[in-house]
Amino acid sequence: MKSDKIDIRVRYAETDQMGVVHHGNYALYLEIARIEWLRKLGISYKKMEESGVGLPVVSLSVKYKKPIRYDDVITVKTMLTKAPSIRLEFDTEILNDFGEILSTANVVLVFLDLKTNKPSRPPKYFLDVLTK
């Protein structure tokens, strides 16, 4: 599985006074989608961290095309763009109920050895799951 979709209903606290999602919440939506992408592959991010592997974000770019508003149900489509090496890169689209693209994003993460705090190769189990 190289792509996945998840639906999220926008909560009031995620919007500004105009009822539009605050730009800072886009990173949260992207993270929710990535964690669910991993979970659907059978990989627990919590267990990954407990085993000493982290995935910090090193680059995040978002293009805002149309506003997302309070109580909208958005679909966050997460696509793995390259075979993972030290880096893990995703392209993401956020769509409304009509399938219109509201925003696009690119997120780059790095596999990190949490003991040495240095970049590392992906764990074997991670690569094995992707090749199934």
C-alpha positions in Angstrom: 0.0 0.0 0.0 1.6 3.2 -1.1 -1.4 5.5 -0.6 -4.3 5.8 1.8 -7.3 8.1 2.6 -8.8 9.2 5.8 -11.8 11.4 6.5 -11.6 14.1 9.2 -14.4 16.4 10.4 -13.2 19.9 11.1 -13.7 20.9 14.7 -14.6 24.4 15.8 -11.4 24.8 17.8 -9.4 24.4 14.6 -10.9 27.5 12.9 -10.3 31.2 13.2 -13.1 33.8 13.8 -14.1 33.5 10.1 -14.8 29.8 10.5 -11.8 28.9 8.3 -9.2 26.3 9.4 -6.1 28.0 10.8 -3.0 27.2 8.7 -1.3 25.6 11.7 -3.8 22.8 11.8 -2.8 21.5 8.4 0.3 19.9 9.8 -1.9 18.1 12.4 -4.2 16.8 9.6 -1.1 15.5 7.7 0.2 13.8 10.8 -3.1 12.1 11.5 -3.1 10.8 8.0 0.5 9.6 8.1 0.0 7.7 11.4 -3.1 6.0 10.0 -1.2 5.1 6.9 1.4 3.4 9.0 -1.3 1.7 11.2 -3.1 0.3 8.1 0.2 -1.2 7.1 0.4 -2.9 10.4 3.1 -0.6 11.8 2.6 1.1 15.2 4.4 4.4 15.4 4.4 4.1 19.1 6.1 0.7 19.0 8.5 2.0 16.4 9.6 4.8 18.8 9.7 2.3 21.7 12.2 0.2 19.6 14.4 3.3 19.1 13.3 4.6 15.7 11.8 8.1 15.3 10.4 9.8 12.2 10.8 13.6 12.7 9.6 15.9 10.0 12.5 17.7 8.2 10.5 19.5 5.5 6.8 20.6 5.2 5.3 22.5 2.3 1.6 23.3 2.0 -0.2 25.0 -0.9 -3.6 26.4 0.0 -6.1 26.4 -2.9 -9.5 26.8 -1.2 -10.4 27.3 2.4 -11.5 24.5 4.7 -14.3 25.5 7.0 -15.8 24.4 10.4 -17.7 21.2 10.2 -16.4 20.3 6.7 -15.6 16.6 6.3 -12.3 16.5 4.5 -10.5 13.6 2.9 -6.8 13.5 3.4 -5.1 11.4 0.7 -1.5 10.4 1.6 0.8 9.0 -1.1 4.3 7.7 -0.6 6.3 9.2 -3.4 9.6 7.3 -3.3 10.9 4.1 -1.9 12.1 4.9 1.6 15.8 5.2 2.3 17.0 7.4 5.1 14.1 9.7 4.0 10.4 9.0 3.8 8.5 11.4 1.5 4.8 11.9 1.1 2.6 14.0 -1.2 -0.8 14.8 0.3 -4.0 16.1 -1.1 -6.9 17.4 1.0 -10.2 17.2 -0.7 -13.8 18.2 0.0 -17.0 16.1 -0.4 -17.1 17.1 -4.1 -13.6 15.8 -4.7 -12.2 19.3 -5.2 -8.6 19.7 -4.1 -8.5 22.2 -1.2 -4.7 22.0 -0.6 -1.7 20.0 -1.5 1.4 19.2 0.6 4.8 17.6 0.6 6.2 16.2 3.8 9.7 14.7 4.2 10.6 12.7 7.3 13.9 11.1 8.3 14.4 7.8 10.0 16.2 8.6 13.2 18.1 6.4 15.6 16.7 7.7 18.9 19.8 6.5 20.9 22.4 8.3 18.8 20.1 11.0 17.4 21.5 10.4 13.9 19.7 9.5 10.7 19.4 5.8 10.0 18.1 3.4 7.4 14.6 2.2 7.8 14.0 -0.9 9.9 13.8 -4.1 8.0 10.2 -4.8 9.1 9.3 -1.4 7.6 10.7 -2.3 4.2 9.3 -5.8 4.3 5.8 -4.4 4.8 6.1 -2.1 1.9 7.3 -4.8 -0.5 4.3 -7.1 0.3 
